[in-house]
Amino acid sequence: MKRIFDILRGVLIGAANVIPGVSGGTMMVSMGIYDKIIGSITHFTKQWKKSVLTLLPYLIGMAIGIVGSAFTIEKAFERFPLPTALLFIGLIFGGIPMLFKHVKGSKTNIVHVLSFLVFFCLVVGLQILGNHIGLERSLTPGVANFIIAFLIGTIAAATMIIPGVSGSMVMMILGYYTAVIGLINDCISSLLAFDIKALLSSAIILIPFGLGVIFGIVAVAHLIEFLMKRYEKATYCAILGLVIASPFPVFMNAGIGTIGVGAIFAAVGTFVVGFVGAMKLGGE
């Protein structure tokens, strides 16, 4: 049963990482598995069997969530923006009580307050910047673009595991979101059509991107683990700021127009489902 719950957690993380404005890292925090995942990544070489057993269900779920979000969650945002947005906000808020356990107790000082405020403003600032996205960029085979793909993968992965910061939103700001999603879709289409030439054409760019993703995840996981050990309360205050600011980009990217009475009742229901779901998944 635990493995099934871990796969479900992975589904939510994967779906969140694809949707601009929603953070997979926030989902990890809300479900109480952030420390576990960070520890499994940083100690992979020393305890690889234990790390594989820990990470595998989440990775399976993330793969399902990433693929499934293209067909379900994105459609849900288009047709039912407010209830879908409140579902994710409920998931976010459901994990906040667990975060408070890490920050209460010891005396709060100016560093803790500033950590909260700076990272709260970071999420809001990235969203405002994202509303002024410039030219979309392309990625074609070439040495320069291989390096760019690696760097974009590193940045995207780093932001994907930082709570409150949407990796897909950062890629949109940099202008590479559409290019990367297009290459992934091309790879899937080519694979299904057994078009090896087209598959290799897309994969040759995605390989350095994937290597950048691995490097970014490992590097940031080590940094976060270091900060948690040395500056635990300040780090959790920063994470709390990131998480509490997360509903802002979710609302901004939901495309909410006219709101009817039915949508409000549905949104209340989805918020409760998300809140209780996060507490249930976090308590397993």
C-alpha positions as CSV (number, residue, x, y, z in Angstrom):
1,M,0.0,0.0,0.0
2,K,2.8,2.4,0.8
3,R,4.3,2.0,-2.7
4,I,0.9,2.8,-4.2
5,F,0.8,6.0,-2.2
6,D,4.3,6.8,-3.2
7,I,3.4,6.4,-6.9
8,L,0.4,8.7,-6.3
9,R,2.7,11.3,-4.8
10,G,4.9,11.0,-7.8
11,V,2.0,11.5,-10.1
12,L,1.2,14.9,-8.4
13,I,4.9,15.9,-8.5
14,G,5.2,15.1,-12.2
15,A,2.0,16.9,-13.1
16,A,3.0,19.9,-11.1
17,N,6.4,20.2,-12.8
18,V,4.8,20.4,-16.3
19,I,2.3,23.1,-15.5
20,P,3.7,26.7,-15.5
21,G,3.3,28.3,-12.1
22,V,3.0,25.0,-10.2
23,S,6.1,23.6,-8.4
24,G,6.9,19.9,-8.0
25,G,9.1,20.9,-5.0
26,T,6.0,22.4,-3.4
27,M,4.2,19.1,-3.8
28,M,7.1,17.3,-2.2
29,V,7.0,19.6,0.8
30,S,3.2,19.4,1.1
31,M,3.2,15.6,1.1
32,G,6.0,15.4,3.7
33,I,8.5,13.7,1.5
34,Y,10.9,16.5,0.6
35,D,13.6,15.5,3.1
36,K,13.4,11.9,2.1
37,I,13.8,12.6,-1.6
38,I,16.7,15.1,-1.0
39,G,18.4,12.5,1.2
40,S,18.0,9.7,-1.3
41,I,19.5,11.9,-4.1
42,T,22.5,13.1,-2.0
43,H,23.3,9.6,-0.6
44,F,22.7,7.7,-3.8
45,T,26.3,6.6,-4.3
46,K,26.7,5.5,-0.7
47,Q,23.3,3.8,-0.3
48,W,22.3,3.2,-3.9
49,K,20.0,0.2,-3.2
50,K,18.1,2.0,-0.5
51,S,17.9,5.2,-2.7
52,V,16.6,3.2,-5.7
53,L,13.9,1.6,-3.6
54,T,12.9,5.0,-2.2
55,L,13.0,6.9,-5.5
56,L,11.6,4.3,-7.9
57,P,7.9,4.6,-7.0
58,Y,8.1,8.4,-7.2
59,L,9.9,8.3,-10.6
60,I,7.2,5.9,-11.9
61,G,4.5,8.2,-10.6
62,M,6.3,11.3,-12.1
63,A,6.5,9.7,-15.5
64,I,2.7,9.0,-15.3
65,G,2.0,12.5,-14.1
66,I,4.1,14.2,-16.8
67,V,2.5,12.2,-19.6
68,G,-1.0,12.3,-18.1
69,S,-1.0,16.0,-17.4
70,A,-0.9,16.7,-21.2
71,F,-4.2,14.9,-21.5
72,T,-6.0,15.6,-18.2
73,I,-4.8,18.4,-16.0
74,E,-4.0,20.9,-18.7
75,K,-7.5,20.2,-20.2
76,A,-9.0,20.6,-16.7
77,F,-7.3,24.1,-16.4
78,E,-8.8,25.1,-19.7
79,R,-12.4,23.9,-18.9
80,F,-12.5,24.3,-15.1
81,P,-9.8,26.8,-14.2
82,L,-11.0,27.8,-10.7
83,P,-11.8,24.3,-9.3
84,T,-8.5,23.0,-10.8
85,A,-6.5,25.8,-9.3
86,L,-8.1,25.4,-5.9
87,L,-7.3,21.7,-6.0
88,F,-3.6,22.5,-6.3
89,I,-3.8,25.3,-3.7
90,G,-5.5,22.8,-1.3
91,L,-2.7,20.4,-1.9
92,I,-0.2,23.2,-1.1
93,F,-2.0,24.5,2.1
94,G,-2.5,20.9,3.3
95,G,1.3,20.6,3.8
96,I,1.8,23.9,5.6
97,P,1.0,22.5,9.1
98,M,3.9,20.1,8.7
99,L,6.3,22.9,7.7
100,F,5.4,24.9,10.9
101,K,6.6,21.9,12.9
102,H,10.1,22.7,11.6
103,V,10.1,26.4,12.3
104,K,8.4,26.6,15.7
105,G,10.2,26.1,19.0
106,S,13.5,28.0,18.7
107,K,13.6,31.8,18.9
108,T,12.8,33.6,15.7
109,N,15.2,36.3,14.7
110,I,15.6,38.8,11.8
111,V,17.4,36.3,9.6
112,H,14.5,33.9,9.8
113,V,12.0,36.7,8.9
114,L,14.2,38.0,6.0
115,S,14.5,34.4,4.7
116,F,10.7,34.1,4.6
117,L,10.2,37.5,3.0
118,V,13.0,37.3,0.4
119,F,11.8,33.9,-0.9
120,F,8.1,34.9,-0.8
121,C,8.9,37.9,-3.0
122,L,11.1,35.7,-5.3
123,V,8.0,33.6,-6.2
124,V,5.9,36.7,-6.8
125,G,8.7,38.4,-8.8
126,L,9.2,35.4,-11.1
127,Q,5.5,35.3,-11.8
128,I,5.4,39.0,-12.7
129,L,8.5,38.5,-14.9
130,G,6.8,35.6,-16.5
131,N,4.0,37.8,-17.6
132,H,6.5,39.7,-19.8
133,I,7.9,36.7,-21.6
134,G,9.9,37.7,-24.7
135,L,10.9,35.9,-27.8
136,E,10.5,32.1,-28.0
137,R,13.8,30.4,-28.8
138,S,14.6,27.3,-30.7
139,L,17.0,24.4,-30.2
140,T,18.6,22.8,-33.2
141,P,21.6,20.4,-33.4
142,G,24.9,22.3,-32.9
143,V,27.7,22.6,-30.3
144,A,26.4,25.9,-29.0
145,N,22.9,24.6,-28.6
146,F,24.1,21.4,-26.9
147,I,25.7,23.6,-24.3
148,I,22.6,25.7,-24.0
149,A,20.4,22.6,-23.7
150,F,22.7,21.3,-20.8
151,L,22.5,24.7,-19.0
152,I,18.7,24.9,-19.5
153,G,18.3,21.4,-18.2
154,T,20.4,22.3,-15.1
155,I,18.4,25.4,-14.4
156,A,15.1,23.7,-15.0
157,A,15.9,20.8,-12.7
158,A,17.3,23.0,-10.0
159,T,14.1,25.1,-9.9
160,M,11.9,22.0,-10.2
161,I,13.0,20.7,-6.8
162,I,13.0,24.1,-5.1
163,P,9.6,24.6,-3.4
164,G,7.5,27.4,-4.9
165,V,9.6,27.9,-8.0
166,S,8.1,26.4,-11.2
167,G,10.7,24.9,-13.5
168,S,8.4,25.2,-16.4
169,M,7.8,28.9,-15.6
170,V,11.6,29.6,-15.5
171,M,11.9,27.9,-18.9
172,M,9.2,30.1,-20.2
173,I,11.0,33.2,-18.9
174,L,14.2,32.0,-20.6
175,G,12.2,31.3,-23.8
176,Y,12.9,27.6,-24.1
177,Y,9.7,26.0,-22.7
178,T,8.0,25.6,-26.1
179,A,11.2,24.3,-27.7
180,V,11.8,21.6,-25.0
181,I,8.1,20.5,-24.8
182,G,8.1,20.3,-28.6
183,L,11.2,18.1,-28.7
184,I,9.7,15.8,-26.1
185,N,6.5,15.5,-28.1
186,D,8.5,14.9,-31.3
187,C,10.4,12.1,-29.5
188,I,7.2,10.4,-28.4
189,S,5.5,10.8,-31.8
190,S,8.6,9.4,-33.6
191,L,8.9,6.5,-31.2
192,L,5.2,5.6,-31.7
193,A,5.7,5.8,-35.4
194,F,9.0,3.9,-35.4
195,D,10.6,6.8,-37.2
196,I,14.2,6.3,-36.1
197,K,15.6,9.2,-38.1
198,A,13.2,11.7,-36.6
199,L,13.7,10.2,-33.1
200,L,17.5,10.7,-33.3
201,S,17.0,14.3,-34.6
202,S,15.0,15.2,-31.4
203,A,17.0,13.0,-29.0
204,I,20.4,14.5,-29.9
205,I,19.2,17.8,-28.3
206,L,17.3,16.1,-25.4
207,I,20.4,14.1,-24.3
208,P,22.4,17.1,-23.2
209,F,19.2,18.6,-21.7
210,G,18.7,15.3,-19.7
211,L,22.3,15.4,-18.5
212,G,21.8,18.9,-17.3
213,V,18.6,17.9,-15.5
214,I,20.6,15.1,-13.6
215,F,23.4,17.5,-12.8
216,G,21.0,20.2,-11.6
217,I,19.0,17.8,-9.3
218,V,22.1,16.4,-7.7
219,A,23.8,19.8,-7.2
220,V,20.8,21.5,-5.7
221,A,19.9,18.5,-3.5
222,H,23.4,18.7,-2.0
223,L,23.1,22.4,-1.4
224,I,19.7,22.1,0.2
225,E,20.8,19.3,2.5
226,F,23.8,21.4,3.5
227,L,21.6,24.3,4.3
228,M,19.1,22.2,6.3
229,K,22.0,20.8,8.4
230,R,23.7,24.1,9.1
231,Y,20.8,26.6,9.0
232,E,17.7,24.5,9.6
233,K,15.2,27.1,10.8
234,A,16.3,29.8,8.3
235,T,16.1,27.2,5.5
236,Y,12.6,26.1,6.5
237,C,11.5,29.7,6.9
238,A,12.7,30.3,3.3
239,I,10.8,27.2,2.2
240,L,7.7,28.4,4.0
241,G,7.9,31.7,2.2
242,L,8.2,29.9,-1.2
243,V,5.2,27.6,-0.4
244,I,2.9,30.3,1.0
245,A,3.5,32.4,-2.1
246,S,2.8,29.4,-4.4
247,P,-1.0,30.1,-4.8
248,F,-0.2,33.5,-6.4
249,P,1.3,32.0,-9.6
250,V,-1.3,29.2,-9.6
251,F,-4.1,31.7,-9.7
252,M,-2.2,33.9,-12.3
253,N,-1.7,31.1,-14.7
254,A,-5.2,29.5,-14.3
255,G,-6.8,31.9,-16.7
256,I,-9.8,32.4,-14.5
257,G,-12.5,34.5,-16.2
258,T,-16.2,34.9,-15.1
259,I,-16.9,32.9,-12.0
260,G,-20.4,31.2,-11.6
261,V,-22.0,29.9,-8.4
262,G,-21.4,26.3,-9.5
263,A,-17.7,27.0,-10.1
264,I,-17.4,28.4,-6.6
265,F,-19.0,25.4,-5.0
266,A,-16.9,23.1,-7.1
267,A,-13.8,25.1,-6.1
268,V,-14.6,24.8,-2.4
269,G,-15.0,21.0,-2.9
270,T,-11.7,20.6,-4.8
271,F,-9.8,22.7,-2.2
272,V,-11.1,20.4,0.6
273,V,-10.1,17.3,-1.5
274,G,-6.6,18.8,-2.1
275,F,-6.1,19.9,1.5
276,V,-7.3,16.5,3.0
277,G,-5.4,14.6,0.3
278,A,-2.1,16.4,1.1
279,M,-2.6,15.7,4.8
280,K,-3.4,12.1,4.1
281,L,-0.4,11.6,1.7
282,G,1.8,13.5,4.1
283,G,0.7,11.3,7.0
284,E,1.4,7.9,5.4
